[in-house]
């Protein structure tokens, strides 16, 4: 989602708006607040799912730990990549 948001922001910056600048600034603040909230909800949902891995038949504590570790490493790499 981070890559898509950056692309949308870049495209918005390139275009000129027929709207009043104050209205566009308010719209941009609302867009960014909505994107932030959606990101938080997605993270919360994923953490809930990761917390219930042992409930899936065939996944024990060791496998659940490996999956969580893999997910967190993947997210760390993505965050570093997005910060570039």
Backbone as CSV, one residue per row, in Angstrom:
resi,resn,N_x,N_y,N_z,CA_x,CA_y,CA_z,C_x,C_y,C_z
1,UNK,0.801,-1.184,0.000,0.000,0.000,0.000,0.854,1.262,0.000
2,UNK,2.003,1.193,0.606,2.867,2.364,0.673,3.273,2.857,-0.704
3,UNK,3.585,1.919,-1.601,4.010,2.295,-2.948,2.867,2.974,-3.702
4,UNK,1.666,2.451,-3.546,0.510,3.029,-4.217,0.224,4.430,-3.699
5,UNK,0.324,4.610,-2.385,0.079,5.937,-1.818,1.087,6.954,-2.326
6,UNK,2.355,6.556,-2.391,3.372,7.476,-2.902,3.079,7.843,-4.348
7,UNK,2.637,6.874,-5.138,2.323,7.135,-6.539,1.149,8.111,-6.655
8,UNK,0.119,7.907,-5.852,-1.033,8.804,-5.867,-0.609,10.208,-5.467
9,UNK,0.209,10.316,-4.417,0.665,11.629,-3.957,1.479,12.338,-5.035
10,UNK,2.372,11.598,-5.711,3.175,12.207,-6.770,2.287,12.722,-7.897
11,UNK,1.285,11.931,-8.271,0.395,12.352,-9.345,-0.434,13.566,-8.943
12,UNK,-0.846,13.622,-7.664,-1.602,14.779,-7.196,-0.751,16.035,-7.221
13,UNK,0.535,15.895,-6.905,1.426,17.050,-6.886,1.675,17.594,-8.292
14,UNK,1.617,16.730,-9.297,1.880,17.154,-10.668,0.711,17.924,-11.272
15,UNK,-0.497,17.553,-10.909,-1.659,18.175,-11.535,-2.019,19.486,-10.839
16,UNK,-2.521,20.382,-11.627,-2.991,21.633,-11.046,-4.471,21.474,-10.744
17,UNK,-4.897,22.051,-9.668,-6.271,21.890,-9.230,-7.094,23.134,-9.581
18,UNK,-8.306,22.915,-10.062,-9.198,24.050,-10.310,-9.838,24.539,-9.005
19,UNK,-9.626,23.779,-7.900,-10.227,24.119,-6.624,-9.365,25.115,-5.854
20,UNK,-9.965,25.719,-4.927,-9.282,26.666,-4.057,-8.182,25.925,-3.283
21,UNK,-6.994,26.486,-3.147,-5.878,25.797,-2.467,-6.204,25.363,-1.036
22,UNK,-7.002,26.151,-0.328,-7.357,25.766,1.038,-8.239,24.523,1.051
23,UNK,-9.121,24.418,0.079,-9.986,23.240,-0.024,-9.142,22.013,-0.354
24,UNK,-8.203,22.171,-1.262,-7.342,21.042,-1.624,-6.460,20.625,-0.447
25,UNK,-5.977,21.585,0.329,-5.159,21.258,1.499,-5.979,20.463,2.504
26,UNK,-7.229,20.864,2.701,-8.107,20.127,3.616,-8.373,18.721,3.083
27,UNK,-8.610,18.607,1.775,-8.838,17.300,1.175,-7.610,16.406,1.351
28,UNK,-6.421,16.973,1.126,-5.191,16.198,1.281,-5.019,15.722,2.716
29,UNK,-5.319,16.590,3.695,-5.230,16.178,5.099,-6.196,15.032,5.385
30,UNK,-7.401,15.130,4.849,-8.392,14.063,5.035,-7.952,12.766,4.387
31,UNK,-7.393,12.867,3.180,-6.901,11.682,2.481,-5.801,11.003,3.284
32,UNK,-4.852,11.786,3.777,-3.745,11.225,4.542,-4.214,10.635,5.861
33,UNK,-5.178,11.273,6.508,-5.724,10.736,7.763,-6.433,9.411,7.502
34,UNK,-7.179,9.340,6.416,-7.868,8.095,6.056,-6.889,6.984,5.723
35,UNK,-5.834,7.318,5.003,-4.823,6.318,4.655,-4.123,5.806,5.914
36,UNK,-3.848,6.708,6.838,-3.195,6.311,8.090,-4.101,5.382,8.894
37,UNK,-5.377,5.738,8.986,-6.313,4.907,9.734,-6.459,3.534,9.080
38,UNK,-6.525,3.487,7.764,-6.635,2.207,7.067,-5.406,1.344,7.325
39,UNK,-4.236,1.956,7.315,-2.998,1.237,7.591,-3.025,0.657,8.999
40,UNK,-3.491,1.441,9.973,-3.577,0.961,11.353,-4.551,-0.211,11.476
41,UNK,-5.697,-0.112,10.790,-6.671,-1.198,10.835,-6.122,-2.466,10.182
42,UNK,-5.420,-2.316,9.065,-4.808,-3.471,8.404,-3.791,-4.141,9.312
43,UNK,-2.987,-3.329,9.990,-1.976,-3.871,10.898,-2.638,-4.600,12.062
44,UNK,-3.681,-4.008,12.623,-4.392,-4.625,13.738,-4.989,-5.971,13.313
45,UNK,-5.597,-6.016,12.137,-6.181,-7.254,11.628,-5.115,-8.335,11.440
46,UNK,-3.977,-7.953,10.879,-2.899,-8.923,10.656,-2.351,-9.441,11.980
47,UNK,-2.225,-8.561,12.986,-1.730,-8.989,14.287,-2.716,-9.956,14.956
48,UNK,-4.007,-9.706,14.809,-5.002,-10.638,15.342,-4.853,-12.000,14.679
49,UNK,-4.683,-12.010,13.362,-4.537,-13.262,12.628,-3.275,-13.998,13.070
50,UNK,-2.172,-13.265,13.213,-0.927,-13.893,13.650,-1.063,-14.459,15.066
51,UNK,-1.887,-13.841,15.892,-2.092,-14.324,17.249,-2.901,-15.605,17.316
52,UNK,-3.620,-15.923,16.249,-4.483,-17.108,16.242,-3.941,-18.236,15.362
53,UNK,-2.680,-18.179,15.011,-2.120,-19.188,14.105,-2.229,-20.606,14.649
54,UNK,-2.056,-20.774,15.961,-2.098,-22.111,16.550,-3.468,-22.759,16.428
55,UNK,-4.503,-21.966,16.190,-5.851,-22.509,16.043,-6.039,-23.212,14.703
56,UNK,-5.162,-22.971,13.754,-5.250,-23.608,12.445,-4.726,-25.033,12.582
57,UNK,-5.515,-26.037,12.141,-5.063,-27.424,12.252,-3.735,-27.631,11.522
58,UNK,-2.817,-28.288,12.193,-1.519,-28.587,11.603,-0.445,-27.560,11.915
59,UNK,-0.799,-26.469,12.563,0.196,-25.461,12.925,0.359,-25.468,14.440
60,UNK,1.541,-25.844,14.855,1.857,-25.861,16.275,2.628,-24.611,16.661
61,UNK,3.102,-24.581,17.907,3.819,-23.399,18.387,5.083,-23.070,17.590
62,UNK,5.838,-24.115,17.198,7.072,-23.851,16.443,6.785,-23.239,15.075
63,UNK,5.840,-23.828,14.364,5.506,-23.320,13.028,4.898,-21.925,13.129
64,UNK,4.065,-21.693,14.135,3.472,-20.364,14.318,4.572,-19.334,14.555
65,UNK,5.557,-19.689,15.352,6.673,-18.779,15.623,7.428,-18.458,14.331
66,UNK,7.662,-19.481,13.509,8.377,-19.264,12.239,7.599,-18.332,11.312
67,UNK,6.286,-18.541,11.248,5.450,-17.700,10.386,5.480,-16.258,10.877
68,UNK,5.332,-16.057,12.180,5.366,-14.703,12.742,6.712,-14.039,12.476
69,UNK,7.773,-14.804,12.691,9.118,-14.273,12.470,9.303,-13.871,11.003
70,UNK,8.846,-14.716,10.096,8.955,-14.434,8.668,8.164,-13.173,8.307
71,UNK,6.947,-13.061,8.820,6.115,-11.898,8.527,6.771,-10.611,9.037
72,UNK,7.255,-10.637,10.271,7.863,-9.440,10.845,9.145,-9.049,10.101
73,UNK,9.919,-10.017,9.669,11.122,-9.725,8.887,10.738,-9.111,7.536
74,UNK,9.707,-9.675,6.915,9.225,-9.148,5.639,8.778,-7.702,5.792
75,UNK,8.026,-7.400,6.850,7.543,-6.045,7.081,8.697,-5.087,7.375
76,UNK,9.707,-5.541,8.102,10.869,-4.700,8.384,11.592,-4.342,7.094
77,UNK,11.777,-5.334,6.212,12.439,-5.076,4.930,11.621,-4.113,4.071
78,UNK,10.298,-4.273,4.074,9.430,-3.397,3.301,9.517,-1.956,3.815
79,UNK,9.522,-1.798,5.141,9.592,-0.465,5.730,10.901,0.202,5.336
80,UNK,12.003,-0.550,5.401,13.304,0.008,5.005,13.281,0.388,3.537
81,UNK,12.684,-0.445,2.701,12.632,-0.180,1.266,11.782,1.066,0.989
82,UNK,10.647,1.204,1.724,9.762,2.350,1.521,10.388,3.660,1.995
83,UNK,11.298,3.594,2.957,11.927,4.803,3.494,13.008,5.351,2.568
84,UNK,13.386,4.584,1.578,14.414,5.053,0.644,13.909,6.143,-0.232
